[in-house]
Structure formats: structure tokens, C-alpha cells
Amino acid sequence: MSRRHDAHQNPLYTPVQRKRRDASRWTLVQGILAPLQFAVFLVSVILVLRYLLTGTGYELATLSIVVKTGVLYLIMITGAIWEKVVFGQYLFARAFFWEDVFSFAVIALHSAYLYALWAGSLSPEGLMALALVAYLAYVINAGQFVWKLRIARLEDRVPE
């Protein structure tokens, strides 16, 4: 059985949704925040790994994780607004259901890091390990969204 996406049988967007997507300022907001979040993630991964390898830079690594988490919350909130504008519901639209489900796991892991940091319930190494687990989940989730972006671009080329 082929896993290829068939734009004619099951398109991501109806023609009306595509028009809403293209006209929405929230599409631009998502287009800016997604690469920003990825850049913050890359810097943070380097800082976390530096701390784990050398034992230096804990404060900077911690700050980078907090900033990454803040950007994640921001992109989730604006993404929910984008889904409302495009699909008529804040989250779990058919086209992005599983991406949204996995996004909540990503948010839960990042939030667990913030809680553990605030509560002092993990060692610095434990906090960094938790951050890396959250980051792995983020990479998987980002991959889901990149895949959907690719599908959307392919569909945009298909005549209606």
C-alpha cells in the first residue's frame, strides 16, 4: 500500500481554506516564528551539549531552554489562531490533527522542564537531559509540519 499523499482524494485544504490560509496574516506569523524557533533550538542544543560535555555555561544553557520554551508557547498560541482562521477551529483540524496531538507532548515535555527547574526537583544534568528529550520530540514534531508544508506546496501546483 502506498503512503503517497493523493491531493485529489484527500487534500489538506479545500479551495476556501486555501484562500483563507493565503490571505491570513497568521500564515506570515507562523512563517516567521517557525524558523525563529528552529534557530533558537539550534543555539540551545549547542549550549546544552556544551554544558553536558564541559560542565560550563549552565546559566546560559538554562536561559536558552527557557527562551526556546517561550517561543514554543508563542508558536502554539498563534498556530491555534491560524487554525481557527483557516479551518474554523482552534486545534485538531483534520488536516493537522496528529501534528497538534504531538505538539501537546512537546509542550508537556518543555513544561515539565520549566516545572522541574522551578521546583528544583532535578539536578542540572537531569534538567539538561529532560531538555534534550523535549528537543527530540520538537524535532519530530517540526518534521511533521515540514512534511505537511511540502504536501501543501505540491497541492498548490495541482489544478483544481
MODELLER restraints for C-alpha pairs under 7 A, 6 or more apart:
rsr = mdl.restraints
at = mdl.atoms
rsr.add(forms.Gaussian(group=physical.xy_distance, feature=features.Distance(at['CA:7:A'], at['CA:155:A']), mean=5.71, stdev=0.5))
rsr.add(forms.Gaussian(group=physical.xy_distance, feature=features.Distance(at['CA:12:A'], at['CA:95:A']), mean=5.26, stdev=0.5))
rsr.add(forms.Gaussian(group=physical.xy_distance, feature=features.Distance(at['CA:12:A'], at['CA:152:A']), mean=6.65, stdev=0.5))
rsr.add(forms.Gaussian(group=physical.xy_distance, feature=features.Distance(at['CA:17:A'], at['CA:86:A']), mean=5.34, stdev=0.5))
rsr.add(forms.Gaussian(group=physical.xy_distance, feature=features.Distance(at['CA:17:A'], at['CA:87:A']), mean=6.39, stdev=0.5))
rsr.add(forms.Gaussian(group=physical.xy_distance, feature=features.Distance(at['CA:20:A'], at['CA:85:A']), mean=6.94, stdev=0.5))
rsr.add(forms.Gaussian(group=physical.xy_distance, feature=features.Distance(at['CA:20:A'], at['CA:86:A']), mean=5.32, stdev=0.5))
rsr.add(forms.Gaussian(group=physical.xy_distance, feature=features.Distance(at['CA:21:A'], at['CA:27:A']), mean=6.30, stdev=0.5))
rsr.add(forms.Gaussian(group=physical.xy_distance, feature=features.Distance(at['CA:21:A'], at['CA:86:A']), mean=5.40, stdev=0.5))
rsr.add(forms.Gaussian(group=physical.xy_distance, feature=features.Distance(at['CA:26:A'], at['CA:78:A']), mean=6.95, stdev=0.5))
rsr.add(forms.Gaussian(group=physical.xy_distance, feature=features.Distance(at['CA:26:A'], at['CA:82:A']), mean=5.30, stdev=0.5))
rsr.add(forms.Gaussian(group=physical.xy_distance, feature=features.Distance(at['CA:27:A'], at['CA:82:A']), mean=6.65, stdev=0.5))
rsr.add(forms.Gaussian(group=physical.xy_distance, feature=features.Distance(at['CA:30:A'], at['CA:75:A']), mean=6.81, stdev=0.5))
rsr.add(forms.Gaussian(group=physical.xy_distance, feature=features.Distance(at['CA:30:A'], at['CA:79:A']), mean=6.67, stdev=0.5))
rsr.add(forms.Gaussian(group=physical.xy_distance, feature=features.Distance(at['CA:33:A'], at['CA:75:A']), mean=6.29, stdev=0.5))
rsr.add(forms.Gaussian(group=physical.xy_distance, feature=features.Distance(at['CA:37:A'], at['CA:68:A']), mean=6.70, stdev=0.5))
rsr.add(forms.Gaussian(group=physical.xy_distance, feature=features.Distance(at['CA:37:A'], at['CA:71:A']), mean=6.03, stdev=0.5))
rsr.add(forms.Gaussian(group=physical.xy_distance, feature=features.Distance(at['CA:37:A'], at['CA:72:A']), mean=6.92, stdev=0.5))
rsr.add(forms.Gaussian(group=physical.xy_distance, feature=features.Distance(at['CA:40:A'], at['CA:68:A']), mean=5.89, stdev=0.5))
rsr.add(forms.Gaussian(group=physical.xy_distance, feature=features.Distance(at['CA:41:A'], at['CA:68:A']), mean=6.13, stdev=0.5))
rsr.add(forms.Gaussian(group=physical.xy_distance, feature=features.Distance(at['CA:44:A'], at['CA:61:A']), mean=6.28, stdev=0.5))
rsr.add(forms.Gaussian(group=physical.xy_distance, feature=features.Distance(at['CA:44:A'], at['CA:64:A']), mean=5.11, stdev=0.5))
rsr.add(forms.Gaussian(group=physical.xy_distance, feature=features.Distance(at['CA:44:A'], at['CA:65:A']), mean=6.17, stdev=0.5))
rsr.add(forms.Gaussian(group=physical.xy_distance, feature=features.Distance(at['CA:47:A'], at['CA:61:A']), mean=4.91, stdev=0.5))
rsr.add(forms.Gaussian(group=physical.xy_distance, feature=features.Distance(at['CA:48:A'], at['CA:61:A']), mean=5.12, stdev=0.5))
rsr.add(forms.Gaussian(group=physical.xy_distance, feature=features.Distance(at['CA:48:A'], at['CA:128:A']), mean=6.29, stdev=0.5))
rsr.add(forms.Gaussian(group=physical.xy_distance, feature=features.Distance(at['CA:51:A'], at['CA:57:A']), mean=5.46, stdev=0.5))
rsr.add(forms.Gaussian(group=physical.xy_distance, feature=features.Distance(at['CA:51:A'], at['CA:58:A']), mean=5.79, stdev=0.5))
rsr.add(forms.Gaussian(group=physical.xy_distance, feature=features.Distance(at['CA:51:A'], at['CA:61:A']), mean=7.00, stdev=0.5))
rsr.add(forms.Gaussian(group=physical.xy_distance, feature=features.Distance(at['CA:52:A'], at['CA:125:A']), mean=6.89, stdev=0.5))
rsr.add(forms.Gaussian(group=physical.xy_distance, feature=features.Distance(at['CA:69:A'], at['CA:110:A']), mean=6.06, stdev=0.5))
rsr.add(forms.Gaussian(group=physical.xy_distance, feature=features.Distance(at['CA:80:A'], at['CA:90:A']), mean=4.69, stdev=0.5))
rsr.add(forms.Gaussian(group=physical.xy_distance, feature=features.Distance(at['CA:80:A'], at['CA:91:A']), mean=5.53, stdev=0.5))
rsr.add(forms.Gaussian(group=physical.xy_distance, feature=features.Distance(at['CA:81:A'], at['CA:90:A']), mean=5.95, stdev=0.5))
rsr.add(forms.Gaussian(group=physical.xy_distance, feature=features.Distance(at['CA:83:A'], at['CA:89:A']), mean=6.05, stdev=0.5))
rsr.add(forms.Gaussian(group=physical.xy_distance, feature=features.Distance(at['CA:83:A'], at['CA:90:A']), mean=5.37, stdev=0.5))
rsr.add(forms.Gaussian(group=physical.xy_distance, feature=features.Distance(at['CA:83:A'], at['CA:91:A']), mean=6.24, stdev=0.5))
rsr.add(forms.Gaussian(group=physical.xy_distance, feature=features.Distance(at['CA:84:A'], at['CA:90:A']), mean=4.42, stdev=0.5))
rsr.add(forms.Gaussian(group=physical.xy_distance, feature=features.Distance(at['CA:87:A'], at['CA:93:A']), mean=6.39, stdev=0.5))
rsr.add(forms.Gaussian(group=physical.xy_distance, feature=features.Distance(at['CA:91:A'], at['CA:100:A']), mean=6.75, stdev=0.5))
rsr.add(forms.Gaussian(group=physical.xy_distance, feature=features.Distance(at['CA:92:A'], at['CA:100:A']), mean=5.90, stdev=0.5))
rsr.add(forms.Gaussian(group=physical.xy_distance, feature=features.Distance(at['CA:99:A'], at['CA:141:A']), mean=6.47, stdev=0.5))
rsr.add(forms.Gaussian(group=physical.xy_distance, feature=features.Distance(at['CA:99:A'], at['CA:144:A']), mean=6.19, stdev=0.5))
rsr.add(forms.Gaussian(group=physical.xy_distance, feature=features.Distance(at['CA:99:A'], at['CA:145:A']), mean=6.83, stdev=0.5))
rsr.add(forms.Gaussian(group=physical.xy_distance, feature=features.Distance(at['CA:102:A'], at['CA:141:A']), mean=6.37, stdev=0.5))
rsr.add(forms.Gaussian(group=physical.xy_distance, feature=features.Distance(at['CA:103:A'], at['CA:141:A']), mean=6.39, stdev=0.5))
rsr.add(forms.Gaussian(group=physical.xy_distance, feature=features.Distance(at['CA:106:A'], at['CA:134:A']), mean=6.00, stdev=0.5))
rsr.add(forms.Gaussian(group=physical.xy_distance, feature=features.Distance(at['CA:106:A'], at['CA:137:A']), mean=5.59, stdev=0.5))
rsr.add(forms.Gaussian(group=physical.xy_distance, feature=features.Distance(at['CA:106:A'], at['CA:138:A']), mean=5.74, stdev=0.5))
rsr.add(forms.Gaussian(group=physical.xy_distance, feature=features.Distance(at['CA:109:A'], at['CA:134:A']), mean=5.05, stdev=0.5))
rsr.add(forms.Gaussian(group=physical.xy_distance, feature=features.Distance(at['CA:110:A'], at['CA:131:A']), mean=6.90, stdev=0.5))
rsr.add(forms.Gaussian(group=physical.xy_distance, feature=features.Distance(at['CA:110:A'], at['CA:134:A']), mean=5.69, stdev=0.5))
rsr.add(forms.Gaussian(group=physical.xy_distance, feature=features.Distance(at['CA:113:A'], at['CA:127:A']), mean=6.44, stdev=0.5))
rsr.add(forms.Gaussian(group=physical.xy_distance, feature=features.Distance(at['CA:113:A'], at['CA:130:A']), mean=6.31, stdev=0.5))
rsr.add(forms.Gaussian(group=physical.xy_distance, feature=features.Distance(at['CA:113:A'], at['CA:131:A']), mean=6.37, stdev=0.5))
rsr.add(forms.Gaussian(group=physical.xy_distance, feature=features.Distance(at['CA:116:A'], at['CA:122:A']), mean=5.98, stdev=0.5))
rsr.add(forms.Gaussian(group=physical.xy_distance, feature=features.Distance(at['CA:117:A'], at['CA:127:A']), mean=7.00, stdev=0.5))
